[in-house]
Amino acid sequence: MAIRVNVNGVIRGPDEPHVSALDRGFLYGDSVYEVIRTYGGVPFALGPHLDRLWRSADLLGITLPIGRSQLVRRIRETVEAAGNAETYVRIVATRGSGEIGLDPALAADPIVVILAAPLRRYPAEWERTGVGVLLVPVGKGVGGSVPGGAKSGNYLANLMALGRAKRAGAEEAILVDTSGHVLEGASSNIFAVTGGRLVTPSLECGILEGITRRVVIEIARGVSMPVDDRPVRPEELRDADEAFITSTLREVVPVVRVDDAAIGSGRPGPVTLDLLLRFRERVATGLGWETG
């Protein structure tokens, strides 16, 4: 197993110098990124991930110094150079470097970094036991400093929230905004199942539209399950029949505890497990190096 890093088309080992200390991604988190995983060595939902990368860059006013087909070629070369059975791929595009200062106009020469590393698999027992989450208030709402929907490298609030959740014995932090609404996980989207309906915070709340979130909603609607895409209060999550989180790396993970309260029976629920099965069946149709 190996890690390889591609900086503007040059593939290196993980311990070789890569990025200037004056790069704004390092100094200010002035960057956008995507995380992709492979199945059978082939990326899942590559097209939607790249769509979101370009959308995030546009929202932050970052000009990507590369075309889409060239980026796909670099990703593939980096994955192949790493030579792992399954690969975690992280794409980071920064505004570049220049004179130190907050003004974005000081930046020049944006860079694109591709990290390919062995995929870390999450515990299989999560499907049998589920995980706990912790509700964590954060000082942000729809009008936050980072435009809603942008997958920015400025992740300090999420990092701190996850640390708090881990110290409390939970697997994930669920962020609650200044108006008291549930937003999303530190690195996931959150769903509740109530009375046969799927409930999830809406994009208008300022959350990131997760790729796995989108696929799960499509699957649910495809089997005629009602989906309520709207603001969600914490008590709705606590009182749900079932709950789960979704992310690229974790797929669909049952949530059986919010703070100190059990959800439903305290075990992974049938709707959650059915959606997980259907998601894995869907994966085969979303694999490929072509992005449309």
N, C-alpha and C positions, 0 to 999 in steps of 0.2 A: 504494500500500500504506500502511496506517495502523495505529496502535496506539490502542486505546481502553481506558479503565479505568472500571469501574462500581463505585462505593463506596456500598453500601446504597441502590442504586437510582438514583444520580446518575451519569451518564456524563460523563467528562471526557477531556481530552487527557493524554498520558503525563507531561508536565512540570508539570501543575498539582498543587497540594498535595492529598493524598488522606487520609493516615492520621496520627493524632496521634503525636508522639514518645513519648508515654507508653503507646502500645498494647503489650500484652504479646507480640503476635506479633513486633513489632520488637525489644523489649527482651530476650525470652527464647526466641523461637521457639515460643511458646505458641499453637500454631495447628495446623490440619489443612488439607490441600489436595488437589486433584485436578487432573490434566492430561488434557485431551480434545483430540482433533484432528478436523477435518472431512475428508470426502471429497465432492467435488462441492458443497461449501458446507454439508453436513449432518453433524452429529456422529455418530461411531461409538460404539456401546455406551454411550449416554448413561445409560440406566437403571442398568446395573451400576456405572458410575462414581459416580452419585449414591448408590446403595446403600452403596458403600464410604465415601463422604464422611460419611454419617450414622453408619455403623458406627465410623469413626475418631473422630468427635466424641463418640460415646457412650463409647468406650474411654477417652478423655481427660477426660470429664466436661465437655465444652463444649456448651452449649446453642445450637443454631443459631437465629438470630432471624428465620427465614424458613421458609415452607412449600415443599414440593417443587415444586408447580406454579408458584408465584411465582418460584422460583429459575430454573426452566426458561425462564420468560418473560424474566427479566433476562439470562440467557445469550444467548438469541436476539436480544434488542434490542442487546446489546453487539457480538455478531458482525456484525449487520447494520450497525451504526454504523461499525464498522471497515472494512467493505466490501472485504475481501480475497478473492482467489479461493479460497484455502484458509487455514484459521485454526487457530492454536494458542490454546487456551483454558486458562487457569489460574484455578481457583476457590480462594480462600483464606478460611477462616473463623477468626477469632481470638477469644480469650476476652474481649477488650475491653481497656479501659484503666482506670486508677485510681491510687491511691497506689502509689508504687514499693515493691516488696517481692515476695518469691517466693510468698507465700501466695496460692493461687488465689482465695480468698474476697475478695481486694482488688479483683478485676476486676468491671467493670460494663459494660453496653452492648456486647455482642459485635458484631462487624462482619463483613460478607461482601464481599470484593473479587473482581471478575471482570476478568481481563486478557485481551483479545483482540488477538492480534498476527499478522503474516504467518507462515505455517507455514514453517519452515526445513527444506528437503529434504536428506536425507543422501545422500552420494555413491552414484550408481548402480553404480559399479565395485565396491562392497562385495559385491554379489551374485556377482561374478566372482572377486574376489581374497580376500574374507573380511577379518577384522580380528584383531588380537592383543589379548590380555587379560593382566593382571598380577594374581597372587594377592597380596592384601594382608591381613595379620592385623589384626583390630580387637578392641578390648577389650570385646566384648559377646557375649552368648549368649542363650539362651532367657529367662533372668531379667533382661534388661536394664531400664534405667530407663524406657524407652518401651514400652508394651505391644505385644507382637507383633501384627502385622496393622493397626496404626494408621499411617496415612500422615501423619506429623507434619511440621511445618515445621522441626523441630530436626534439621538434616541435616548438621551439621558433620563427623561421622565420615565420611560418604559423600563430602563435598566434599574432605576432605583425602586420602582414598584415591584419588579420581579424579585429583587433582593429582599424586600419586605415580606413578600409572599413566601419565599423559600425559608426565611427565618421562622415563619409561623407554621411551617410544615406543609405548605400547599405547593402544588406543582406549577401553578400559573397565577398571575395577578390579573384581575379583571378591573379595568379602569372605569372610574365613575367621575363624570364631569361636574363642573361647578353648579349646574342646574339639578344635579341629583339623578342623572340618567346614566345607565350602563352604556359604555362605549364599545370596548373591545378588550381582548387580552393584550398583555405586553408584547406578544408575538403571535397572536392568533385572533380569530373571530369567535364570537360566542353565540350560541343558539339555545333556546328553550323549547320544550315540547309541552304544550298545555291543551288538554281536551282534543287531541288529535291534530292540533295546529302547530306549525313551526313558526316560532317568533324570534326575530333577530333585529338588532339595532339597524336603523336605516342609514344610508350613505349621507343623508342630509344632517346627521348628527356629527359629521366630520371624521368618520372612521375611514380606515383604508379598506378598499374593496379587495378582499382576499381572493385569489384565484380559486382556491379550494372552496371558499364560501360561495362563489358564483356557481361552481359546478354542483355543489350540494343543493342549492336552491333550484337549479335546473332539474336535478334528479327528483326532488320532492314534488315539484309541479308536474313532472312527467308521470308520476303515479297518483296524480290528483290530490295531493296533500296540500291543504291551504297554507299559504306562507304569508305571515304578517311582517312586513318590512317597515318598522316604525320605531319611535322612541320606546325604550324599555326601562321600567323602574326596577331597582334592586329587589323589591319584594316579589315581583313577578318571577324573577329568577329563583329566589328561595322557595317559592310556592309551586314551582313547575313540577310536572310529572317526571320529566327527564331534562337533561341538559348535556351539551357537549361543546367542545371547541374544535376549530378546524385550522389547519395550516399546511403549508407545502410539505414540511418535513414530517409532521405528525399525522397527517391525513385527518381522520375523525376520531377524537378521543372522548369517551364518556366522562362526564363530570358528575360525581355522586355526592359532593359536599361543597357548600358555599359557606365560607367562614367556619363556624362550628355546627352548622345545621345540615342534616342529610337532605338530599333531594329525592323525592318520591320514596322508593323502597330502599334507597341507599345502595342500589346495585345498578350496573348499566342496564338501560331500558331497551325494550324490543325495537322501538322506532330508531333509536340511535344505532343499534347494531345492524339493522336492516339498511340504513343509509350508508354505513361504513362498507357493507358488502357490495351495495350497488355502486359506491364510489370506486371500489377496487375493480369492479367489472368495467366501469367507464374508462379507467386509466388506459386500457389497451387501445382505445379509439383516439387518445390524445397524445400518442407518442410520435416523435419524428423530429427530423432536423429541418423540415420545411415549415415556414411560418406564415404562409399565405400572402 
